């Protein structure tokens, strides 16, 4: 499995806090930088691409889960 730089940074941010919710805003700041003026769809798209690579069934993720209205978490 080959991850892009962004996918790898996203995975690292989540892996540093296993089982904890990481907000979309926090991911935008930490992965894309403080001056990035994007929206949450950017994060959603990258999470989707990452799931395609790390999940057995990306449409029903077992590891990288969405916490609706809050962000994402990586199950330990």
mmJSON file of the N, C-alpha and C atoms, coordinates in Angstrom:
{"data_MODEL":{"atom_site":{
"group_PDB":["ATOM","ATOM","ATOM","ATOM","ATOM","ATOM","ATOM","ATOM","ATOM","ATOM","ATOM","ATOM","ATOM","ATOM","ATOM","ATOM","ATOM","ATOM","ATOM","ATOM","ATOM","ATOM","ATOM","ATOM","ATOM","ATOM","ATOM","ATOM","ATOM","ATOM","ATOM","ATOM","ATOM","ATOM","ATOM","ATOM","ATOM","ATOM","ATOM","ATOM","ATOM","ATOM","ATOM","ATOM","ATOM","ATOM","ATOM","ATOM","ATOM","ATOM","ATOM","ATOM","ATOM","ATOM","ATOM","ATOM","ATOM","ATOM","ATOM","ATOM","ATOM","ATOM","ATOM","ATOM","ATOM","ATOM","ATOM","ATOM","ATOM","ATOM","ATOM","ATOM","ATOM","ATOM","ATOM","ATOM","ATOM","ATOM","ATOM","ATOM","ATOM","ATOM","ATOM","ATOM","ATOM","ATOM","ATOM","ATOM","ATOM","ATOM","ATOM","ATOM","ATOM","ATOM","ATOM","ATOM","ATOM","ATOM","ATOM","ATOM","ATOM","ATOM","ATOM","ATOM","ATOM","ATOM","ATOM","ATOM","ATOM","ATOM","ATOM","ATOM","ATOM","ATOM","ATOM","ATOM","ATOM","ATOM","ATOM","ATOM","ATOM","ATOM","ATOM","ATOM","ATOM","ATOM","ATOM","ATOM","ATOM","ATOM","ATOM","ATOM","ATOM","ATOM","ATOM","ATOM","ATOM","ATOM","ATOM","ATOM","ATOM","ATOM","ATOM","ATOM","ATOM","ATOM","ATOM","ATOM","ATOM","ATOM","ATOM","ATOM","ATOM","ATOM","ATOM","ATOM","ATOM","ATOM","ATOM","ATOM","ATOM","ATOM","ATOM","ATOM","ATOM","ATOM","ATOM","ATOM","ATOM","ATOM","ATOM","ATOM","ATOM","ATOM","ATOM","ATOM","ATOM","ATOM","ATOM","ATOM","ATOM","ATOM","ATOM","ATOM","ATOM","ATOM","ATOM","ATOM","ATOM","ATOM","ATOM","ATOM","ATOM","ATOM","ATOM","ATOM","ATOM","ATOM","ATOM","ATOM","ATOM","ATOM","ATOM","ATOM","ATOM","ATOM","ATOM","ATOM","ATOM","ATOM","ATOM","ATOM","ATOM","ATOM","ATOM","ATOM","ATOM","ATOM","ATOM","ATOM","ATOM","ATOM","ATOM","ATOM","ATOM","ATOM","ATOM","ATOM"],
"id":[1,2,3,4,5,6,7,8,9,10,11,12,13,14,15,16,17,18,19,20,21,22,23,24,25,26,27,28,29,30,31,32,33,34,35,36,37,38,39,40,41,42,43,44,45,46,47,48,49,50,51,52,53,54,55,56,57,58,59,60,61,62,63,64,65,66,67,68,69,70,71,72,73,74,75,76,77,78,79,80,81,82,83,84,85,86,87,88,89,90,91,92,93,94,95,96,97,98,99,100,101,102,103,104,105,106,107,108,109,110,111,112,113,114,115,116,117,118,119,120,121,122,123,124,125,126,127,128,129,130,131,132,133,134,135,136,137,138,139,140,141,142,143,144,145,146,147,148,149,150,151,152,153,154,155,156,157,158,159,160,161,162,163,164,165,166,167,168,169,170,171,172,173,174,175,176,177,178,179,180,181,182,183,184,185,186,187,188,189,190,191,192,193,194,195,196,197,198,199,200,201,202,203,204,205,206,207,208,209,210,211,212,213,214,215,216,217,218,219,220,221,222,223,224,225,226,227,228],
"type_symbol":["N","C","C","N","C","C","N","C","C","N","C","C","N","C","C","N","C","C","N","C","C","N","C","C","N","C","C","N","C","C","N","C","C","N","C","C","N","C","C","N","C","C","N","C","C","N","C","C","N","C","C","N","C","C","N","C","C","N","C","C","N","C","C","N","C","C","N","C","C","N","C","C","N","C","C","N","C","C","N","C","C","N","C","C","N","C","C","N","C","C","N","C","C","N","C","C","N","C","C","N","C","C","N","C","C","N","C","C","N","C","C","N","C","C","N","C","C","N","C","C","N","C","C","N","C","C","N","C","C","N","C","C","N","C","C","N","C","C","N","C","C","N","C","C","N","C","C","N","C","C","N","C","C","N","C","C","N","C","C","N","C","C","N","C","C","N","C","C","N","C","C","N","C","C","N","C","C","N","C","C","N","C","C","N","C","C","N","C","C","N","C","C","N","C","C","N","C","C","N","C","C","N","C","C","N","C","C","N","C","C","N","C","C","N","C","C","N","C","C","N","C","C","N","C","C","N","C","C"],
"label_atom_id":["N","CA","C","N","CA","C","N","CA","C","N","CA","C","N","CA","C","N","CA","C","N","CA","C","N","CA","C","N","CA","C","N","CA","C","N","CA","C","N","CA","C","N","CA","C","N","CA","C","N","CA","C","N","CA","C","N","CA","C","N","CA","C","N","CA","C","N","CA","C","N","CA","C","N","CA","C","N","CA","C","N","CA","C","N","CA","C","N","CA","C","N","CA","C","N","CA","C","N","CA","C","N","CA","C","N","CA","C","N","CA","C","N","CA","C","N","CA","C","N","CA","C","N","CA","C","N","CA","C","N","CA","C","N","CA","C","N","CA","C","N","CA","C","N","CA","C","N","CA","C","N","CA","C","N","CA","C","N","CA","C","N","CA","C","N","CA","C","N","CA","C","N","CA","C","N","CA","C","N","CA","C","N","CA","C","N","CA","C","N","CA","C","N","CA","C","N","CA","C","N","CA","C","N","CA","C","N","CA","C","N","CA","C","N","CA","C","N","CA","C","N","CA","C","N","CA","C","N","CA","C","N","CA","C","N","CA","C","N","CA","C","N","CA","C","N","CA","C","N","CA","C","N","CA","C","N","CA","C","N","CA","C","N","CA","C"],
"label_alt_id":[null,null,null,null,null,null,null,null,null,null,null,null,null,null,null,null,null,null,null,null,null,null,null,null,null,null,null,null,null,null,null,null,null,null,null,null,null,null,null,null,null,null,null,null,null,null,null,null,null,null,null,null,null,null,null,null,null,null,null,null,null,null,null,null,null,null,null,null,null,null,null,null,null,null,null,null,null,null,null,null,null,null,null,null,null,null,null,null,null,null,null,null,null,null,null,null,null,null,null,null,null,null,null,null,null,null,null,null,null,null,null,null,null,null,null,null,null,null,null,null,null,null,null,null,null,null,null,null,null,null,null,null,null,null,null,null,null,null,null,null,null,null,null,null,null,null,null,null,null,null,null,null,null,null,null,null,null,null,null,null,null,null,null,null,null,null,null,null,null,null,null,null,null,null,null,null,null,null,null,null,null,null,null,null,null,null,null,null,null,null,null,null,null,null,null,null,null,null,null,null,null,null,null,null,null,null,null,null,null,null,null,null,null,null,null,null,null,null,null,null,null,null,null,null,null,null,null,null],
"label_comp_id":["UNK","UNK","UNK","UNK","UNK","UNK","UNK","UNK","UNK","UNK","UNK","UNK","UNK","UNK","UNK","UNK","UNK","UNK","UNK","UNK","UNK","UNK","UNK","UNK","UNK","UNK","UNK","UNK","UNK","UNK","UNK","UNK","UNK","UNK","UNK","UNK","UNK","UNK","UNK","UNK","UNK","UNK","UNK","UNK","UNK","UNK","UNK","UNK","UNK","UNK","UNK","UNK","UNK","UNK","UNK","UNK","UNK","UNK","UNK","UNK","UNK","UNK","UNK","UNK","UNK","UNK","UNK","UNK","UNK","UNK","UNK","UNK","UNK","UNK","UNK","UNK","UNK","UNK","UNK","UNK","UNK","UNK","UNK","UNK","UNK","UNK","UNK","UNK","UNK","UNK","UNK","UNK","UNK","UNK","UNK","UNK","UNK","UNK","UNK","UNK","UNK","UNK","UNK","UNK","UNK","UNK","UNK","UNK","UNK","UNK","UNK","UNK","UNK","UNK","UNK","UNK","UNK","UNK","UNK","UNK","UNK","UNK","UNK","UNK","UNK","UNK","UNK","UNK","UNK","UNK","UNK","UNK","UNK","UNK","UNK","UNK","UNK","UNK","UNK","UNK","UNK","UNK","UNK","UNK","UNK","UNK","UNK","UNK","UNK","UNK","UNK","UNK","UNK","UNK","UNK","UNK","UNK","UNK","UNK","UNK","UNK","UNK","UNK","UNK","UNK","UNK","UNK","UNK","UNK","UNK","UNK","UNK","UNK","UNK","UNK","UNK","UNK","UNK","UNK","UNK","UNK","UNK","UNK","UNK","UNK","UNK","UNK","UNK","UNK","UNK","UNK","UNK","UNK","UNK","UNK","UNK","UNK","UNK","UNK","UNK","UNK","UNK","UNK","UNK","UNK","UNK","UNK","UNK","UNK","UNK","UNK","UNK","UNK","UNK","UNK","UNK","UNK","UNK","UNK","UNK","UNK","UNK","UNK","UNK","UNK","UNK","UNK","UNK"],
"label_asym_id":["A","A","A","A","A","A","A","A","A","A","A","A","A","A","A","A","A","A","A","A","A","A","A","A","A","A","A","A","A","A","A","A","A","A","A","A","A","A","A","A","A","A","A","A","A","A","A","A","A","A","A","A","A","A","A","A","A","A","A","A","A","A","A","A","A","A","A","A","A","A","A","A","A","A","A","A","A","A","A","A","A","A","A","A","A","A","A","A","A","A","A","A","A","A","A","A","A","A","A","A","A","A","A","A","A","A","A","A","A","A","A","A","A","A","A","A","A","A","A","A","A","A","A","A","A","A","A","A","A","A","A","A","A","A","A","A","A","A","A","A","A","A","A","A","A","A","A","A","A","A","A","A","A","A","A","A","A","A","A","A","A","A","A","A","A","A","A","A","A","A","A","A","A","A","A","A","A","A","A","A","A","A","A","A","A","A","A","A","A","A","A","A","A","A","A","A","A","A","A","A","A","A","A","A","A","A","A","A","A","A","A","A","A","A","A","A","A","A","A","A","A","A","A","A","A","A","A","A"],
"label_entity_id":["1","1","1","1","1","1","1","1","1","1","1","1","1","1","1","1","1","1","1","1","1","1","1","1","1","1","1","1","1","1","1","1","1","1","1","1","1","1","1","1","1","1","1","1","1","1","1","1","1","1","1","1","1","1","1","1","1","1","1","1","1","1","1","1","1","1","1","1","1","1","1","1","1","1","1","1","1","1","1","1","1","1","1","1","1","1","1","1","1","1","1","1","1","1","1","1","1","1","1","1","1","1","1","1","1","1","1","1","1","1","1","1","1","1","1","1","1","1","1","1","1","1","1","1","1","1","1","1","1","1","1","1","1","1","1","1","1","1","1","1","1","1","1","1","1","1","1","1","1","1","1","1","1","1","1","1","1","1","1","1","1","1","1","1","1","1","1","1","1","1","1","1","1","1","1","1","1","1","1","1","1","1","1","1","1","1","1","1","1","1","1","1","1","1","1","1","1","1","1","1","1","1","1","1","1","1","1","1","1","1","1","1","1","1","1","1","1","1","1","1","1","1","1","1","1","1","1","1"],
"label_seq_id":[1,1,1,2,2,2,3,3,3,4,4,4,5,5,5,6,6,6,7,7,7,8,8,8,9,9,9,10,10,10,11,11,11,12,12,12,13,13,13,14,14,14,15,15,15,16,16,16,17,17,17,18,18,18,19,19,19,20,20,20,21,21,21,22,22,22,23,23,23,24,24,24,25,25,25,26,26,26,27,27,27,28,28,28,29,29,29,30,30,30,31,31,31,32,32,32,33,33,33,34,34,34,35,35,35,36,36,36,37,37,37,38,38,38,39,39,39,40,40,40,41,41,41,42,42,42,43,43,43,44,44,44,45,45,45,46,46,46,47,47,47,48,48,48,49,49,49,50,50,50,51,51,51,52,52,52,53,53,53,54,54,54,55,55,55,56,56,56,57,57,57,58,58,58,59,59,59,60,60,60,61,61,61,62,62,62,63,63,63,64,64,64,65,65,65,66,66,66,67,67,67,68,68,68,69,69,69,70,70,70,71,71,71,72,72,72,73,73,73,74,74,74,75,75,75,76,76,76],
"pdbx_PDB_ins_code":[null,null,null,null,null,null,null,null,null,null,null,null,null,null,null,null,null,null,null,null,null,null,null,null,null,null,null,null,null,null,null,null,null,null,null,null,null,null,null,null,null,null,null,null,null,null,null,null,null,null,null,null,null,null,null,null,null,null,null,null,null,null,null,null,null,null,null,null,null,null,null,null,null,null,null,null,null,null,null,null,null,null,null,null,null,null,null,null,null,null,null,null,null,null,null,null,null,null,null,null,null,null,null,null,null,null,null,null,null,null,null,null,null,null,null,null,null,null,null,null,null,null,null,null,null,null,null,null,null,null,null,null,null,null,null,null,null,null,null,null,null,null,null,null,null,null,null,null,null,null,null,null,null,null,null,null,null,null,null,null,null,null,null,null,null,null,null,null,null,null,null,null,null,null,null,null,null,null,null,null,null,null,null,null,null,null,null,null,null,null,null,null,null,null,null,null,null,null,null,null,null,null,null,null,null,null,null,null,null,null,null,null,null,null,null,null,null,null,null,null,null,null,null,null,null,null,null,null],
"Cartn_x":[0.852,0.0,0.893,0.638,1.369,0.448,0.873,0.108,0.74,-0.099,0.426,0.932,1.657,2.164,1.005,-0.049,-1.198,-1.896,-2.093,-2.718,-1.882,-0.572,0.313,0.223,0.238,0.125,-1.216,-2.268,-3.589,-3.626,-3.096,-3.044,-2.215,-1.104,-0.26,-0.997,-1.71,-2.471,-3.5,-4.169,-5.172,-4.526,-3.421,-2.741,-2.111,-1.785,-1.223,-2.26,-3.535,-4.63,-5.604,-5.155,-6.028,-7.275,-8.427,-9.676,-10.257,-9.518,-9.988,-10.51,-11.528,-12.063,-11.101,-10.752,-9.932,-10.85,-11.024,-11.967,-11.473,-12.428,-12.111,-11.255,-11.592,-10.832,-9.391,-9.207,-7.859,-7.056,-7.692,-6.994,-6.632,-7.538,-7.222,-5.997,-5.922,-4.786,-3.5,-3.558,-2.343,-1.812,-2.689,-2.248,-2.04,-2.941,-2.866,-2.272,-2.076,-1.452,-2.456,-2.007,-2.883,-3.487,-2.772,-3.261,-4.141,-4.449,-5.286,-6.735,-7.369,-8.744,-9.682,-9.649,-10.491,-11.728,-12.426,-13.598,-13.474,-14.431,-14.339,-14.416,-14.922,-14.989,-13.601,-12.618,-11.241,-10.834,-11.114,-10.79,-11.594,-12.882,-13.731,-13.191,-12.753,-12.221,-10.952,-10.065,-8.816,-9.062,-10.007,-10.36,-10.912,-11.764,-12.315,-11.195,-10.248,-9.129,-8.263,-8.059,-7.275,-8.003,-9.303,-10.087,-9.976,-9.952,-9.811,-8.528,-7.537,-6.239,-6.064,-6.736,-6.46,-7.61,-8.777,-9.939,-10.216,-10.658,-11.095,-12.395,-13.278,-14.549,-14.713,-14.219,-14.238,-15.632,-16.672,-18.017,-18.564,-17.907,-18.266,-16.97,-16.337,-14.989,-14.949,-13.913,-13.703,-12.645,-11.79,-10.665,-10.794,-11.014,-11.084,-12.554,-13.112,-14.546,-14.859,-16.025,-16.533,-17.371,-17.149,-17.99,-18.786,-20.016,-20.849,-20.891,-20.624,-20.673,-19.447,-18.49,-17.309,-15.993,-15.833,-14.568,-14.393,-13.199,-12.853,-12.055,-12.045,-11.163,-10.672,-9.492,-8.875,-9.024,-9.741,-9.946,-8.62,-8.325,-7.065,-7.117],
"Cartn_y":[-1.177,0.0,1.233,2.115,3.368,4.511,5.277,6.44,7.702,8.667,9.978,10.646,11.721,12.465,12.923,13.422,13.907,12.762,11.644,10.483,10.008,9.986,9.561,10.52,11.823,12.804,12.674,12.463,12.286,11.046,9.952,8.721,8.902,9.598,9.848,10.674,11.7,12.53,11.697,10.827,9.975,8.901,8.342,7.278,7.775,9.055,9.621,9.704,9.588,9.689,8.528,7.291,6.146,6.176,5.972,5.932,7.285,8.344,9.694,10.375,11.2,11.966,13.103,13.197,14.301,15.127,16.39,17.224,17.519,17.782,18.158,19.416,20.386,21.634,21.378,20.489,20.15,19.503,18.614,17.976,18.987,19.916,20.967,21.765,22.098,22.869,22.064,20.825,20.03,19.436,19.059,18.412,19.424,20.408,21.36,22.71,22.959,24.201,25.225,26.086,27.076,28.058,28.336,29.342,28.76,27.474,26.867,27.281,27.798,28.271,27.36,26.089,25.127,24.802,23.776,23.359,21.887,21.387,20.034,18.973,19.314,18.329,17.86,18.699,18.295,17.143,17.281,16.22,14.965,15.122,13.974,13.206,13.93,13.303,12.518,13.104,12.42,11.21,11.322,10.178,9.051,9.401,8.404,7.683,8.434,7.842,6.963,7.411,6.625,5.324,5.403,4.187,3.173,3.646,2.725,1.909,2.467,1.805,0.98,1.351,0.657,-0.23,-0.072,-0.835,-2.029,-3.14,-4.282,-3.947,-3.212,-2.796,-1.296,-0.45,0.999,1.587,0.952,1.486,1.19,0.29,-0.016,-0.106,1.034,1.026,0.443,-0.333,-0.929,-0.171,0.569,1.226,2.742,3.344,4.799,5.197,5.619,5.864,7.357,7.696,9.059,9.212,10.296,10.66,11.865,11.613,12.619,13.928,15.005,16.351,16.731,15.81,16.082,15.901,14.752,14.479,13.006,12.515,11.136,10.556,9.215,8.549,7.253,6.864,5.622,4.647,3.579,2.597,1.876,1.689,0.981,-0.483],
"Cartn_z":[0.0,0.0,0.0,-0.923,-1.008,-0.606,0.394,0.834,0.285,-0.037,-0.401,0.882,0.708,1.87,2.752,2.155,2.922,3.634,2.955,3.595,4.782,4.606,5.691,6.883,6.62,7.704,8.418,7.669,8.25,9.135,8.65,9.425,10.695,10.596,11.774,12.82,12.394,13.331,14.087,13.387,14.027,14.893,14.434,15.174,16.471,16.525,17.755,18.869,18.506,19.472,19.275,19.447,19.168,20.061,19.422,20.149,20.511,20.244,20.567,19.312,19.496,18.366,18.039,16.779,16.283,15.389,15.744,15.009,13.599,12.735,11.364,11.342,12.183,12.251,12.669,13.623,14.079,12.951,12.203,11.085,10.008,9.731,8.752,9.184,10.461,10.971,10.94,11.405,11.578,10.282,9.382,8.147,7.019,6.925,5.812,6.203,7.477,7.92,8.405,9.303,9.93,8.946,7.874,6.941,5.842,5.917,4.893,5.113,4.091,4.207,3.419,3.728,3.031,3.832,3.368,4.12,4.475,5.214,5.741,4.648,3.476,2.395,1.978,2.127,1.829,2.742,4.03,4.988,4.657,4.401,4.073,2.872,1.862,0.653,0.952,1.738,2.069,2.963,3.882,4.736,3.859,2.91,1.993,1.234,0.706,-0.041,0.855,2.089,3.036,3.382,3.572,3.857,2.726,1.493,0.364,0.469,1.112,1.213,2.481,3.572,4.834,5.331,4.777,5.238,4.322,4.913,4.119,3.383,4.058,3.469,3.722,2.816,3.036,3.263,2.743,2.937,4.329,5.045,6.429,7.236,7.495,8.092,9.5,9.736,11.05,11.846,11.175,11.839,11.879,10.743,10.623,10.524,11.661,11.731,11.818,11.306,11.366,12.624,13.341,14.474,13.992,13.617,12.947,13.722,12.994,13.576,14.383,14.521,15.337,14.593,13.971,13.299,13.037,13.328,13.027,14.185,14.235,15.193,14.593,15.03,14.608,15.772,15.527,16.598,16.876,18.152,18.509,18.116],
"occupancy":[1.0,1.0,1.0,1.0,1.0,1.0,1.0,1.0,1.0,1.0,1.0,1.0,1.0,1.0,1.0,1.0,1.0,1.0,1.0,1.0,1.0,1.0,1.0,1.0,1.0,1.0,1.0,1.0,1.0,1.0,1.0,1.0,1.0,1.0,1.0,1.0,1.0,1.0,1.0,1.0,1.0,1.0,1.0,1.0,1.0,1.0,1.0,1.0,1.0,1.0,1.0,1.0,1.0,1.0,1.0,1.0,1.0,1.0,1.0,1.0,1.0,1.0,1.0,1.0,1.0,1.0,1.0,1.0,1.0,1.0,1.0,1.0,1.0,1.0,1.0,1.0,1.0,1.0,1.0,1.0,1.0,1.0,1.0,1.0,1.0,1.0,1.0,1.0,1.0,1.0,1.0,1.0,1.0,1.0,1.0,1.0,1.0,1.0,1.0,1.0,1.0,1.0,1.0,1.0,1.0,1.0,1.0,1.0,1.0,1.0,1.0,1.0,1.0,1.0,1.0,1.0,1.0,1.0,1.0,1.0,1.0,1.0,1.0,1.0,1.0,1.0,1.0,1.0,1.0,1.0,1.0,1.0,1.0,1.0,1.0,1.0,1.0,1.0,1.0,1.0,1.0,1.0,1.0,1.0,1.0,1.0,1.0,1.0,1.0,1.0,1.0,1.0,1.0,1.0,1.0,1.0,1.0,1.0,1.0,1.0,1.0,1.0,1.0,1.0,1.0,1.0,1.0,1.0,1.0,1.0,1.0,1.0,1.0,1.0,1.0,1.0,1.0,1.0,1.0,1.0,1.0,1.0,1.0,1.0,1.0,1.0,1.0,1.0,1.0,1.0,1.0,1.0,1.0,1.0,1.0,1.0,1.0,1.0,1.0,1.0,1.0,1.0,1.0,1.0,1.0,1.0,1.0,1.0,1.0,1.0,1.0,1.0,1.0,1.0,1.0,1.0,1.0,1.0,1.0,1.0,1.0,1.0,1.0,1.0,1.0,1.0,1.0,1.0],
"B_iso_or_equiv":[0.0,0.0,0.0,0.0,0.0,0.0,0.0,0.0,0.0,0.0,0.0,0.0,0.0,0.0,0.0,0.0,0.0,0.0,0.0,0.0,0.0,0.0,0.0,0.0,0.0,0.0,0.0,0.0,0.0,0.0,0.0,0.0,0.0,0.0,0.0,0.0,0.0,0.0,0.0,0.0,0.0,0.0,0.0,0.0,0.0,0.0,0.0,0.0,0.0,0.0,0.0,0.0,0.0,0.0,0.0,0.0,0.0,0.0,0.0,0.0,0.0,0.0,0.0,0.0,0.0,0.0,0.0,0.0,0.0,0.0,0.0,0.0,0.0,0.0,0.0,0.0,0.0,0.0,0.0,0.0,0.0,0.0,0.0,0.0,0.0,0.0,0.0,0.0,0.0,0.0,0.0,0.0,0.0,0.0,0.0,0.0,0.0,0.0,0.0,0.0,0.0,0.0,0.0,0.0,0.0,0.0,0.0,0.0,0.0,0.0,0.0,0.0,0.0,0.0,0.0,0.0,0.0,0.0,0.0,0.0,0.0,0.0,0.0,0.0,0.0,0.0,0.0,0.0,0.0,0.0,0.0,0.0,0.0,0.0,0.0,0.0,0.0,0.0,0.0,0.0,0.0,0.0,0.0,0.0,0.0,0.0,0.0,0.0,0.0,0.0,0.0,0.0,0.0,0.0,0.0,0.0,0.0,0.0,0.0,0.0,0.0,0.0,0.0,0.0,0.0,0.0,0.0,0.0,0.0,0.0,0.0,0.0,0.0,0.0,0.0,0.0,0.0,0.0,0.0,0.0,0.0,0.0,0.0,0.0,0.0,0.0,0.0,0.0,0.0,0.0,0.0,0.0,0.0,0.0,0.0,0.0,0.0,0.0,0.0,0.0,0.0,0.0,0.0,0.0,0.0,0.0,0.0,0.0,0.0,0.0,0.0,0.0,0.0,0.0,0.0,0.0,0.0,0.0,0.0,0.0,0.0,0.0,0.0,0.0,0.0,0.0,0.0,0.0],
"pdbx_formal_charge":[null,null,null,null,null,null,null,null,null,null,null,null,null,null,null,null,null,null,null,null,null,null,null,null,null,null,null,null,null,null,null,null,null,null,null,null,null,null,null,null,null,null,null,null,null,null,null,null,null,null,null,null,null,null,null,null,null,null,null,null,null,null,null,null,null,null,null,null,null,null,null,null,null,null,null,null,null,null,null,null,null,null,null,null,null,null,null,null,null,null,null,null,null,null,null,null,null,null,null,null,null,null,null,null,null,null,null,null,null,null,null,null,null,null,null,null,null,null,null,null,null,null,null,null,null,null,null,null,null,null,null,null,null,null,null,null,null,null,null,null,null,null,null,null,null,null,null,null,null,null,null,null,null,null,null,null,null,null,null,null,null,null,null,null,null,null,null,null,null,null,null,null,null,null,null,null,null,null,null,null,null,null,null,null,null,null,null,null,null,null,null,null,null,null,null,null,null,null,null,null,null,null,null,null,null,null,null,null,null,null,null,null,null,null,null,null,null,null,null,null,null,null,null,null,null,null,null,null],
"auth_seq_id":[1,1,1,2,2,2,3,3,3,4,4,4,5,5,5,6,6,6,7,7,7,8,8,8,9,9,9,10,10,10,11,11,11,12,12,12,13,13,13,14,14,14,15,15,15,16,16,16,17,17,17,18,18,18,19,19,19,20,20,20,21,21,21,22,22,22,23,23,23,24,24,24,25,25,25,26,26,26,27,27,27,28,28,28,29,29,29,30,30,30,31,31,31,32,32,32,33,33,33,34,34,34,35,35,35,36,36,36,37,37,37,38,38,38,39,39,39,40,40,40,41,41,41,42,42,42,43,43,43,44,44,44,45,45,45,46,46,46,47,47,47,48,48,48,49,49,49,50,50,50,51,51,51,52,52,52,53,53,53,54,54,54,55,55,55,56,56,56,57,57,57,58,58,58,59,59,59,60,60,60,61,61,61,62,62,62,63,63,63,64,64,64,65,65,65,66,66,66,67,67,67,68,68,68,69,69,69,70,70,70,71,71,71,72,72,72,73,73,73,74,74,74,75,75,75,76,76,76],
"auth_comp_id":["UNK","UNK","UNK","UNK","UNK","UNK","UNK","UNK","UNK","UNK","UNK","UNK","UNK","UNK","UNK","UNK","UNK","UNK","UNK","UNK","UNK","UNK","UNK","UNK","UNK","UNK","UNK","UNK","UNK","UNK","UNK","UNK","UNK","UNK","UNK","UNK","UNK","UNK","UNK","UNK","UNK","UNK","UNK","UNK","UNK","UNK","UNK","UNK","UNK","UNK","UNK","UNK","UNK","UNK","UNK","UNK","UNK","UNK","UNK","UNK","UNK","UNK","UNK","UNK","UNK","UNK","UNK","UNK","UNK","UNK","UNK","UNK","UNK","UNK","UNK","UNK","UNK","UNK","UNK","UNK","UNK","UNK","UNK","UNK","UNK","UNK","UNK","UNK","UNK","UNK","UNK","UNK","UNK","UNK","UNK","UNK","UNK","UNK","UNK","UNK","UNK","UNK","UNK","UNK","UNK","UNK","UNK","UNK","UNK","UNK","UNK","UNK","UNK","UNK","UNK","UNK","UNK","UNK","UNK","UNK","UNK","UNK","UNK","UNK","UNK","UNK","UNK","UNK","UNK","UNK","UNK","UNK","UNK","UNK","UNK","UNK","UNK","UNK","UNK","UNK","UNK","UNK","UNK","UNK","UNK","UNK","UNK","UNK","UNK","UNK","UNK","UNK","UNK","UNK","UNK","UNK","UNK","UNK","UNK","UNK","UNK","UNK","UNK","UNK","UNK","UNK","UNK","UNK","UNK","UNK","UNK","UNK","UNK","UNK","UNK","UNK","UNK","UNK","UNK","UNK","UNK","UNK","UNK","UNK","UNK","UNK","UNK","UNK","UNK","UNK","UNK","UNK","UNK","UNK","UNK","UNK","UNK","UNK","UNK","UNK","UNK","UNK","UNK","UNK","UNK","UNK","UNK","UNK","UNK","UNK","UNK","UNK","UNK","UNK","UNK","UNK","UNK","UNK","UNK","UNK","UNK","UNK","UNK","UNK","UNK","UNK","UNK","UNK"],
"auth_asym_id":["A","A","A","A","A","A","A","A","A","A","A","A","A","A","A","A","A","A","A","A","A","A","A","A","A","A","A","A","A","A","A","A","A","A","A","A","A","A","A","A","A","A","A","A","A","A","A","A","A","A","A","A","A","A","A","A","A","A","A","A","A","A","A","A","A","A","A","A","A","A","A","A","A","A","A","A","A","A","A","A","A","A","A","A","A","A","A","A","A","A","A","A","A","A","A","A","A","A","A","A","A","A","A","A","A","A","A","A","A","A","A","A","A","A","A","A","A","A","A","A","A","A","A","A","A","A","A","A","A","A","A","A","A","A","A","A","A","A","A","A","A","A","A","A","A","A","A","A","A","A","A","A","A","A","A","A","A","A","A","A","A","A","A","A","A","A","A","A","A","A","A","A","A","A","A","A","A","A","A","A","A","A","A","A","A","A","A","A","A","A","A","A","A","A","A","A","A","A","A","A","A","A","A","A","A","A","A","A","A","A","A","A","A","A","A","A","A","A","A","A","A","A","A","A","A","A","A","A"],
"auth_atom_id":["N","CA","C","N","CA","C","N","CA","C","N","CA","C","N","CA","C","N","CA","C","N","CA","C","N","CA","C","N","CA","C","N","CA","C","N","CA","C","N","CA","C","N","CA","C","N","CA","C","N","CA","C","N","CA","C","N","CA","C","N","CA","C","N","CA","C","N","CA","C","N","CA","C","N","CA","C","N","CA","C","N","CA","C","N","CA","C","N","CA","C","N","CA","C","N","CA","C","N","CA","C","N","CA","C","N","CA","C","N","CA","C","N","CA","C","N","CA","C","N","CA","C","N","CA","C","N","CA","C","N","CA","C","N","CA","C","N","CA","C","N","CA","C","N","CA","C","N","CA","C","N","CA","C","N","CA","C","N","CA","C","N","CA","C","N","CA","C","N","CA","C","N","CA","C","N","CA","C","N","CA","C","N","CA","C","N","CA","C","N","CA","C","N","CA","C","N","CA","C","N","CA","C","N","CA","C","N","CA","C","N","CA","C","N","CA","C","N","CA","C","N","CA","C","N","CA","C","N","CA","C","N","CA","C","N","CA","C","N","CA","C","N","CA","C","N","CA","C","N","CA","C","N","CA","C","N","CA","C","N","CA","C","N","CA","C"],
"pdbx_PDB_model_num":[1,1,1,1,1,1,1,1,1,1,1,1,1,1,1,1,1,1,1,1,1,1,1,1,1,1,1,1,1,1,1,1,1,1,1,1,1,1,1,1,1,1,1,1,1,1,1,1,1,1,1,1,1,1,1,1,1,1,1,1,1,1,1,1,1,1,1,1,1,1,1,1,1,1,1,1,1,1,1,1,1,1,1,1,1,1,1,1,1,1,1,1,1,1,1,1,1,1,1,1,1,1,1,1,1,1,1,1,1,1,1,1,1,1,1,1,1,1,1,1,1,1,1,1,1,1,1,1,1,1,1,1,1,1,1,1,1,1,1,1,1,1,1,1,1,1,1,1,1,1,1,1,1,1,1,1,1,1,1,1,1,1,1,1,1,1,1,1,1,1,1,1,1,1,1,1,1,1,1,1,1,1,1,1,1,1,1,1,1,1,1,1,1,1,1,1,1,1,1,1,1,1,1,1,1,1,1,1,1,1,1,1,1,1,1,1,1,1,1,1,1,1,1,1,1,1,1,1]
}}}
